[in-house]
Amino acid sequence: MKPRKWLPKRWYVHILLWISILVIGFPLIYAMIVATQSNAETLRFEMLPGSNLKENLEVVMVDRNIGRFMINSTILAIFVTVGKTILSLLAGLAFVYFRFPGKWVIFGFVLMTLLMPTEMLIIALFRLISNTLEWGDTFWAISVPFLASATGSFLFRQHFANLPAELSEAAQIDGANPLQFLFRILIPLSWNAIGALAVIQFVYMWNQYLWPLLVIKDERFQVVQVGLNSLINSAGSQTYGPIMMGAVVATIPPLIFFILLQRQFMSGFAISRDK
């Protein structure tokens, strides 16, 4: 009878993985610990939960009303994510299944925008939103500029291009119009790509700071990242507990969204593996 092996094969790989998890997860664990501490406990570098959990949570949710900012960011992120997904699906459909003059030139311009971050266009965009459209201090100012997505258009263009051409031919024979082909055939085959894009865009919008800070002056309509900035001097001086409490609380909605779409998100990166 062979002796039982208590150590798994390649045990050193498991040890390295556990070390990696601890290293990556330590900042979050430490932030959660500091979120419960007073300033004195934090400055003593105590590694156990402190005595200020209730006080810090009250500063974040009551005094600074971060909950309202989180609601604003959630509405904004969902609106932009849905809008981006719809427009990206339509763009992918046009680039793959339609023929029109200058299609590749337009697609090239779409790809060029991937090299141009929002910060490069922020002055021109600010003038357009504030002076031309007069959308300053409105929901449209922080949402409409982000509805178009070169990343989403490219993702769905590549995904649709990998699908069998026979699908389009069969749909045409059956008399389906382009929108029927999109909703009845392409979208059911694209949930993984849709889930991956939705998670990326939700987190991207949740982390918006610079643009909302510029165009929104009314605190009632401000987003969570700008709201967290108000915690830096929540008691007239640097207070680490409320800052970390706000950071931990602000991670909850994106975390829930990721958990709900985790399967589609992970599968979305392998959508072309079996094509």
C-alpha contacts under 8 A as a table, 3 or more apart, distances in Angstrom:
res1	aa1	res2	aa2	distance
5	K	8	P	7.13
7	L	11	W	6.19
8	P	11	W	5.28
10	R	13	V	5.65
10	R	14	H	7.27
11	W	14	H	5.24
11	W	15	I	6.48
12	Y	15	I	5.00
12	Y	16	L	6.20
13	V	16	L	5.11
13	V	17	L	6.16
14	H	17	L	5.02
14	H	18	W	6.21
15	I	18	W	5.14
15	I	19	I	6.20
16	L	19	I	5.07
16	L	20	S	6.10
17	L	20	S	5.01
17	L	21	I	6.17
18	W	21	I	5.06
18	W	22	L	6.23
19	I	22	L	5.15
19	I	23	V	6.15
20	S	23	V	5.13
20	S	24	I	6.07
21	I	24	I	5.22
21	I	25	G	5.80
22	L	25	G	5.09
22	L	26	F	5.64
23	V	26	F	5.40
23	V	27	P	7.91
24	I	27	P	7.02
25	G	28	L	5.53
25	G	29	I	6.24
26	F	29	I	4.97
26	F	30	Y	5.94
27	P	30	Y	5.12
27	P	31	A	6.01
28	L	31	A	4.99
28	L	32	M	6.22
29	I	32	M	5.19
29	I	33	I	6.36
30	Y	33	I	4.99
30	Y	34	V	6.14
30	Y	47	M	7.50
31	A	34	V	5.10
31	A	35	A	6.04
31	A	244	M	5.56
31	A	245	M	7.68
31	A	248	V	7.18
32	M	35	A	5.06
32	M	36	T	6.96
32	M	244	M	6.97
32	M	245	M	7.09
32	M	248	V	6.62
33	I	36	T	5.63
33	I	37	Q	6.90
33	I	47	M	6.90
33	I	48	L	6.42
33	I	49	P	5.04
33	I	50	G	7.13
34	V	37	Q	5.07
34	V	38	S	7.87
34	V	42	T	6.21
34	V	49	P	7.26
34	V	50	G	7.44
34	V	240	Y	7.06
34	V	241	G	5.49
34	V	244	M	6.35
34	V	245	M	7.72
35	A	52	N	7.92
35	A	53	L	6.68
35	A	56	N	6.92
35	A	240	Y	7.48
35	A	241	G	4.48
35	A	242	P	6.28
35	A	243	I	7.40
35	A	244	M	4.85
35	A	245	M	4.36
35	A	248	V	7.73
36	T	49	P	5.74
36	T	50	G	4.90
36	T	51	S	6.21
36	T	52	N	5.03
36	T	53	L	4.03
36	T	54	K	7.78
36	T	56	N	6.87
36	T	241	G	6.30
36	T	245	M	7.41
37	Q	40	A	7.93
37	Q	41	E	5.75
37	Q	42	T	6.10
37	Q	49	P	6.57
37	Q	50	G	4.11
37	Q	51	S	5.72
37	Q	52	N	4.96
37	Q	53	L	6.60
37	Q	241	G	5.58
38	S	41	E	5.27
38	S	42	T	6.22
38	S	50	G	6.89
38	S	51	S	6.97
38	S	52	N	5.54
38	S	240	Y	7.71
38	S	241	G	5.98
39	N	42	T	5.06
39	N	43	L	6.15
39	N	239	T	6.19
39	N	240	Y	6.27
39	N	241	G	6.65
40	A	43	L	5.25
40	A	44	R	6.35
41	E	44	R	5.17
41	E	45	F	6.61
41	E	46	E	6.02
41	E	50	G	6.92
42	T	45	F	5.14
42	T	46	E	6.24
42	T	240	Y	7.31
42	T	241	G	7.69
43	L	46	E	7.81
50	G	53	L	6.99
52	N	55	E	5.20
52	N	56	N	5.91
52	N	241	G	7.79
53	L	56	N	5.37
53	L	57	L	6.11
54	K	57	L	5.20
54	K	58	E	6.09
55	E	58	E	5.08
55	E	59	V	6.28
56	N	59	V	5.12
56	N	60	V	6.33
56	N	241	G	6.05
56	N	242	P	4.83
56	N	245	M	6.55
57	L	60	V	5.14
57	L	61	M	6.00
57	L	62	V	7.92
57	L	242	P	6.98
57	L	245	M	6.55
57	L	246	G	7.94
58	E	61	M	5.34
58	E	62	V	5.18
58	E	63	D	6.58
59	V	62	V	5.64
59	V	63	D	4.72
59	V	64	R	6.08
59	V	234	S	7.58
59	V	242	P	6.49
60	V	63	D	6.17
60	V	64	R	5.28
60	V	65	N	6.23
60	V	66	I	5.78
60	V	231	L	7.45
60	V	242	P	6.14
60	V	245	M	7.07
60	V	246	G	5.88
61	M	64	R	6.08
61	M	65	N	4.67
61	M	66	I	5.21
61	M	67	G	5.67
62	V	65	N	4.91
62	V	66	I	7.61
64	R	227	G	7.67
64	R	230	S	7.30
64	R	231	L	7.28
64	R	234	S	7.90
65	N	68	R	5.75
65	N	69	F	7.13
66	I	69	F	5.06
66	I	70	M	6.18
66	I	224	V	6.62
66	I	227	G	6.22
66	I	228	L	7.21
66	I	246	G	7.44
67	G	70	M	5.00
67	G	71	I	6.32
68	R	71	I	5.13
68	R	72	N	6.36
68	R	220	R	7.66
69	F	72	N	5.04
69	F	73	S	6.19
69	F	220	R	7.71
69	F	221	F	7.41
69	F	222	Q	6.00
69	F	223	V	4.85
69	F	224	V	4.50
69	F	227	G	6.31
70	M	73	S	5.04
70	M	74	T	6.01
70	M	223	V	6.63
70	M	224	V	5.10
70	M	250	A	7.07
71	I	74	T	5.05
71	I	75	I	6.22
72	N	75	I	5.31
72	N	76	L	6.15
72	N	221	F	6.50
72	N	222	Q	6.84
72	N	223	V	5.70
72	N	224	V	7.42
73	S	76	L	4.99
73	S	77	A	5.88
73	S	205	M	7.67
73	S	206	W	5.92
73	S	222	Q	7.98
73	S	223	V	5.04
73	S	224	V	5.97
74	T	77	A	5.14
74	T	78	I	6.06
74	T	206	W	7.24
74	T	253	P	7.53
75	I	78	I	5.33
75	I	79	F	6.06
76	L	79	F	5.22
76	L	80	V	6.12
76	L	139	F	7.97
76	L	142	I	7.91
76	L	143	S	6.54
76	L	205	M	7.33
77	A	80	V	5.31
77	A	81	T	5.87
77	A	201	Q	7.59
77	A	202	F	5.16
77	A	203	V	7.72
77	A	205	M	5.19
77	A	206	W	5.95
78	I	81	T	5.08
78	I	82	V	6.07
78	I	202	F	6.69
79	F	82	V	5.40
79	F	83	G	6.10
79	F	143	S	7.62
80	V	83	G	5.01
80	V	84	K	5.80
80	V	143	S	6.10
80	V	144	V	7.67
80	V	146	F	6.71
80	V	147	L	5.67
80	V	201	Q	7.78
80	V	202	F	7.79
80	V	205	M	7.56
81	T	84	K	5.19
81	T	85	T	6.06
81	T	147	L	7.78
81	T	198	A	5.78
81	T	201	Q	5.69
81	T	202	F	5.82
82	V	85	T	5.20
82	V	86	I	6.27
82	V	198	A	7.64
83	G	86	I	5.30
83	G	87	L	6.22
83	G	147	L	5.73
84	K	87	L	5.24
84	K	88	S	5.85
84	K	146	F	7.66
84	K	147	L	4.82
84	K	148	A	5.82
84	K	149	S	6.16
84	K	152	G	7.32
85	T	88	S	5.09
85	T	89	L	6.07
85	T	152	G	6.98
85	T	194	I	6.95
85	T	197	L	7.31
85	T	198	A	7.07
86	I	89	L	5.20
86	I	90	L	6.35
87	L	90	L	5.13
87	L	91	A	6.09
87	L	147	L	7.59
87	L	148	A	6.75
87	L	149	S	7.89
87	L	153	S	7.85
88	S	91	A	4.97
88	S	92	G	6.02
88	S	148	A	7.41
88	S	149	S	6.57
88	S	150	A	7.89
88	S	152	G	5.06
88	S	153	S	4.49
88	S	156	F	6.75
89	L	92	G	5.14
89	L	93	L	6.14
89	L	152	G	7.73
89	L	153	S	6.91
89	L	156	F	6.18
90	L	93	L	5.03
90	L	94	A	6.21
91	A	94	A	5.11
91	A	95	F	6.17
91	A	153	S	5.58
91	A	156	F	7.87
91	A	157	R	7.48
92	G	95	F	5.24
92	G	96	V	6.20
92	G	153	S	5.38
92	G	154	F	7.05
92	G	155	L	7.77
92	G	156	F	4.87
92	G	157	R	4.13
92	G	158	Q	7.84
92	G	160	F	6.93
93	L	96	V	5.47
93	L	97	Y	5.71
93	L	98	F	7.29
93	L	156	F	7.78
93	L	157	R	6.98
93	L	160	F	7.31
93	L	182	L	7.44
94	A	97	Y	5.61
94	A	98	F	4.99
94	A	99	R	7.89
95	F	98	F	6.17
95	F	99	R	7.87
95	F	103	K	6.87
95	F	107	F	7.41
95	F	157	R	6.33
96	V	157	R	6.21
96	V	160	F	6.70
96	V	161	A	6.13
97	Y	168	S	7.89
99	R	103	K	7.21
100	F	103	K	5.80
102	G	105	V	5.11
102	G	106	I	6.17
103	K	106	I	5.25
103	K	107	F	6.15
104	W	107	F	4.89
104	W	108	G	6.00
105	V	108	G	5.01
105	V	109	F	6.38
106	I	109	F	5.09
106	I	110	V	6.30
107	F	110	V	4.98
107	F	111	L	6.32
108	G	111	L	5.10
108	G	112	M	6.21
109	F	112	M	4.93
109	F	113	T	6.55
110	V	113	T	5.45
110	V	114	L	7.30
110	V	150	A	5.55
111	L	114	L	5.44
111	L	115	L	7.63
111	L	150	A	6.30
111	L	154	F	7.45
112	M	115	L	5.57
112	M	116	M	7.14
113	T	116	M	5.03
113	T	117	P	7.67
113	T	150	A	6.58
114	L	117	P	7.14
114	L	150	A	6.22
114	L	151	T	7.00
116	M	120	M	6.41
116	M	121	L	7.77
117	P	120	M	5.74
117	P	121	L	7.34
118	T	121	L	5.33
118	T	122	I	5.92
119	E	122	I	5.04
120	M	123	I	7.76
121	L	124	A	5.61
121	L	125	L	5.89
122	I	125	L	4.98
122	I	126	F	5.82
122	I	211	W	7.76
123	I	126	F	5.08
123	I	127	R	6.32
124	A	127	R	5.22
124	A	128	L	6.21
125	L	128	L	5.04
125	L	129	I	6.11
126	F	129	I	5.23
126	F	130	S	5.87
126	F	131	N	7.97
126	F	215	V	7.42
127	R	130	S	5.26
127	R	131	N	5.31
127	R	132	T	6.83
128	L	131	N	5.71
128	L	132	T	4.94
128	L	133	L	6.18
129	I	132	T	6.09
129	I	133	L	5.14
129	I	134	E	5.90
129	I	135	W	5.42
129	I	136	G	6.42
129	I	141	A	6.28
130	S	133	L	6.15
130	S	134	E	4.62
130	S	135	W	5.50
130	S	136	G	4.84
130	S	215	V	7.69
131	N	134	E	5.20
131	N	135	W	7.99
135	W	138	T	5.68
135	W	140	W	6.57
135	W	141	A	5.44
136	G	141	A	6.11
136	G	215	V	5.62
136	G	216	I	6.78
137	D	141	A	6.90
137	D	215	V	5.71
137	D	216	I	4.41
137	D	217	K	6.09
137	D	218	D	6.74
137	D	221	F	7.93
138	T	141	A	5.47
138	T	142	I	7.35
138	T	216	I	6.99
138	T	221	F	7.77
139	F	142	I	5.68
139	F	143	S	6.35
139	F	221	F	7.50
140	W	143	S	5.09
140	W	144	V	5.40
141	A	144	V	6.23
141	A	145	P	7.03
141	A	215	V	6.86
142	I	145	P	6.73
142	I	146	F	7.62
142	I	211	W	7.08
142	I	212	P	6.03
142	I	215	V	7.38
143	S	146	F	5.68
143	S	147	L	6.74
144	V	147	L	5.35
145	P	148	A	7.21
146	F	149	S	7.12
149	S	152	G	5.21
149	S	153	S	6.19
150	A	153	S	5.07
150	A	154	F	6.05
151	T	154	F	5.24
151	T	155	L	6.05
152	G	155	L	4.98
152	G	156	F	6.17
152	G	197	L	6.62
153	S	156	F	5.45
153	S	157	R	5.96
154	F	157	R	5.03
154	F	158	Q	6.14
155	L	158	Q	5.40
155	L	159	H	6.16
155	L	193	A	7.60
156	F	159	H	4.81
156	F	160	F	5.86
156	F	193	A	7.39
157	R	160	F	5.35
157	R	161	A	6.04
158	Q	161	A	5.08
158	Q	162	N	6.41
159	H	162	N	5.36
159	H	163	L	6.84
159	H	190	S	7.83
159	H	193	A	7.73
159	H	271	I	7.34
159	H	272	S	7.25
160	F	163	L	5.28
160	F	186	L	7.61
161	A	164	P	7.92
162	N	272	S	7.10
162	N	275	K	6.43
163	L	167	L	7.77
163	L	275	K	7.33
164	P	167	L	5.94
165	A	168	S	5.66
165	A	169	E	6.66
166	E	169	E	4.97
166	E	170	A	5.95
167	L	170	A	5.23
167	L	171	A	6.19
167	L	185	I	7.92
168	S	171	A	5.11
168	S	172	Q	6.24
168	S	181	F	7.52
169	E	172	Q	5.17
169	E	173	I	6.28
170	A	173	I	5.08
170	A	174	D	6.24
171	A	174	D	5.07
171	A	175	G	6.30
171	A	176	A	5.32
171	A	177	N	7.92
171	A	181	F	6.41
172	Q	175	G	5.02
172	Q	176	A	5.62
172	Q	177	N	7.32
173	I	176	A	7.65
176	A	179	L	7.97
176	A	180	Q	5.66
176	A	181	F	5.98
177	N	180	Q	5.31
177	N	181	F	6.17
178	P	181	F	5.01
178	P	182	L	6.14
179	L	182	L	4.90
179	L	183	F	6.14
180	Q	183	F	5.29
180	Q	184	R	5.68
180	Q	185	I	7.77
181	F	184	R	5.49
181	F	185	I	5.41
181	F	186	L	6.54
182	L	185	I	5.75
182	L	186	L	4.81
182	L	187	I	6.00
183	F	186	L	6.20
183	F	187	I	5.38
183	F	188	P	7.38
184	R	187	I	6.66
184	R	188	P	6.73
185	I	188	P	5.77
185	I	189	L	6.55
186	L	189	L	5.23
186	L	190	S	6.18
187	I	190	S	4.90
187	I	191	W	6.47
188	P	191	W	6.12
190	S	193	A	5.33
190	S	194	I	6.11
191	W	194	I	4.92
191	W	195	G	5.94
191	W	264	Q	6.77
192	N	195	G	5.12
192	N	196	A	6.20
192	N	263	R	7.87
192	N	264	Q	4.32
192	N	265	F	6.39
192	N	267	S	5.72
192	N	268	G	4.57
192	N	271	I	7.16
193	A	196	A	5.15
193	A	197	L	6.18
193	A	264	Q	7.17
193	A	265	F	7.46
193	A	267	S	7.83
193	A	268	G	4.70
193	A	269	F	7.78
193	A	271	I	7.06
194	I	197	L	5.24
194	I	198	A	5.99
194	I	264	Q	7.71
194	I	268	G	7.76
195	G	198	A	5.03
195	G	199	V	6.26
195	G	261	L	5.94
195	G	264	Q	4.90
195	G	265	F	5.29
195	G	268	G	7.01
196	A	199	V	5.45
196	A	200	I	6.39
196	A	261	L	7.77
196	A	264	Q	6.07
196	A	265	F	3.98
196	A	266	M	7.18
196	A	267	S	7.79
196	A	268	G	5.20
196	A	269	F	7.42
197	L	200	I	5.21
197	L	201	Q	6.06
197	L	265	F	7.70
198	A	201	Q	5.27
198	A	202	F	5.92
199	V	202	F	5.20
199	V	203	V	6.23
199	V	257	F	7.04
199	V	258	F	6.12
199	V	261	L	7.10
199	V	265	F	6.87
200	I	203	V	5.47
200	I	204	Y	6.12
201	Q	204	Y	4.86
201	Q	205	M	6.11
202	F	205	M	5.33
202	F	206	W	6.05
202	F	254	P	7.27
203	V	206	W	4.93
203	V	207	N	6.21
203	V	254	P	6.14
204	Y	207	N	5.38
204	Y	208	Q	6.63
205	M	208	Q	5.20
206	W	224	V	7.63
206	W	225	Q	7.68
206	W	254	P	7.52
207	N	225	Q	6.33
208	Q	211	W	6.82
208	Q	212	P	6.94
208	Q	223	V	7.87
208	Q	225	Q	6.71
209	Y	212	P	5.75
209	Y	213	L	6.07
209	Y	223	V	7.71
209	Y	225	Q	5.54
209	Y	226	V	5.87
210	L	213	L	5.16
210	L	214	L	6.39
211	W	214	L	5.21
211	W	215	V	6.37
212	P	215	V	5.36
212	P	216	I	5.41
212	P	222	Q	6.90
212	P	223	V	6.99
212	P	226	V	7.66
213	L	216	I	5.82
213	L	217	K	7.30
213	L	222	Q	7.78
213	L	226	V	6.53
214	L	217	K	7.60
216	I	219	E	7.65
216	I	221	F	7.03
216	I	222	Q	6.33
217	K	222	Q	7.53
218	D	221	F	5.85
218	D	222	Q	6.68
219	E	222	Q	5.00
222	Q	226	V	6.76
222	Q	227	G	7.00
223	V	226	V	5.70
223	V	227	G	6.28
224	V	227	G	4.78
224	V	228	L	6.09
224	V	250	A	7.28
225	Q	228	L	5.20
225	Q	229	N	6.78
226	V	229	N	5.31
226	V	230	S	7.28
227	G	230	S	5.52
227	G	231	L	7.49
228	L	231	L	5.46
228	L	232	I	7.65
228	L	243	I	7.22
228	L	246	G	6.36
228	L	247	A	7.30
229	N	232	I	5.85
230	S	233	N	6.64
230	S	234	S	6.61
231	L	234	S	4.74
231	L	239	T	7.71
231	L	242	P	6.43
231	L	243	I	5.49
231	L	246	G	7.64
232	I	237	S	7.62
232	I	238	Q	5.82
232	I	239	T	6.45
232	I	240	Y	7.75
232	I	243	I	6.24
233	N	236	G	5.07
233	N	237	S	4.83
233	N	238	Q	5.17
233	N	239	T	6.42
234	S	237	S	6.89
234	S	238	Q	7.47
234	S	239	T	6.72
234	S	242	P	7.60
235	A	238	Q	7.45
235	A	239	T	6.84
239	T	242	P	6.26
239	T	243	I	6.66
240	Y	243	I	5.16
240	Y	244	M	6.15
241	G	244	M	5.37
241	G	245	M	6.03
242	P	245	M	4.84
242	P	246	G	5.95
243	I	246	G	5.22
243	I	247	A	6.26
244	M	247	A	4.94
244	M	248	V	6.08
245	M	248	V	5.18
245	M	249	V	6.11
246	G	249	V	5.17
246	G	250	A	5.96
247	A	250	A	5.16
247	A	251	T	6.54
248	V	251	T	5.42
248	V	252	I	7.18
249	V	252	I	5.62
250	A	253	P	6.89
251	T	254	P	5.79
251	T	255	L	6.08
252	I	255	L	5.07
252	I	256	I	6.14
253	P	256	I	5.13
253	P	257	F	6.16
254	P	257	F	4.99
254	P	258	F	6.04
255	L	258	F	5.08
255	L	259	I	6.16
256	I	259	I	5.11
256	I	260	L	6.21
257	F	260	L	5.23
257	F	261	L	6.37
258	F	261	L	5.20
258	F	262	Q	5.37
258	F	265	F	7.88
259	I	262	Q	4.94
260	L	263	R	7.92
261	L	264	Q	5.41
261	L	265	F	5.91
262	Q	265	F	5.00
262	Q	266	M	6.09
263	R	266	M	5.42
263	R	267	S	6.13
264	Q	267	S	5.09
264	Q	268	G	5.78
265	F	268	G	5.10
265	F	269	F	7.12
266	M	269	F	5.95
266	M	270	A	7.56
267	S	270	A	5.37
267	S	271	I	6.42
268	G	271	I	5.26
269	F	272	S	7.99
270	A	273	R	5.27
271	I	274	D	7.16
271	I	275	K	7.67
272	S	275	K	5.17
